[in-house]
Amino acid sequence: MEAILSHASVSITELKRNPSAVIEAADGESVAILVHKKPNAYLVPAETYQRLM
């Protein structure tokens, strides 16, 4: 099983259903997006992404 490098995670289905709620619940933290219980992507706040760039 792959490590999830985030305190929060949601399924891709949940993200599709209500993306605004996922972003709001993240409270400025990253969220792992899971597909078949494995991390497929990470949703990061815009400020964090900008710092990385």
C-alpha positions in Angstrom: 0.0 0.0 0.0 1.3 3.4 -0.9 1.9 6.0 1.8 -0.6 8.9 1.8 1.4 12.1 2.3 -1.4 14.2 3.6 -3.5 14.4 6.8 -6.7 14.4 4.8 -7.9 12.2 1.9 -11.0 11.8 -0.2 -12.1 9.5 -3.0 -12.2 10.9 -6.5 -16.0 10.2 -6.4 -16.4 12.4 -3.3 -14.3 15.2 -5.0 -16.5 15.1 -8.1 -19.6 15.2 -6.0 -18.8 18.3 -4.0 -15.4 19.9 -4.7 -16.2 23.1 -2.8 -16.9 21.1 0.4 -13.6 19.2 0.0 -11.6 22.4 -0.4 -13.4 24.1 2.5 -12.9 21.1 4.8 -9.2 21.0 4.0 -8.8 24.3 5.8 -5.7 25.3 3.9 -4.0 21.9 4.0 -3.3 19.5 1.2 -5.7 16.6 0.4 -4.8 13.3 -1.1 -7.2 12.2 -3.9 -7.7 8.5 -3.9 -8.5 6.1 -6.7 -9.2 2.5 -5.5 -7.8 3.5 -2.1 -4.4 4.6 -3.5 -3.2 8.2 -3.8 -3.6 9.4 -7.4 -3.2 13.1 -7.0 -2.8 15.8 -4.3 -5.0 18.9 -4.1 -2.9 21.7 -2.6 -3.9 25.3 -1.8 -3.0 27.9 -4.4 -0.6 29.7 -2.0 1.3 26.4 -1.4 1.6 25.8 -5.2 2.8 29.3 -5.8 5.6 28.9 -3.2 6.6 25.6 -4.9 6.9 27.3 -8.3 
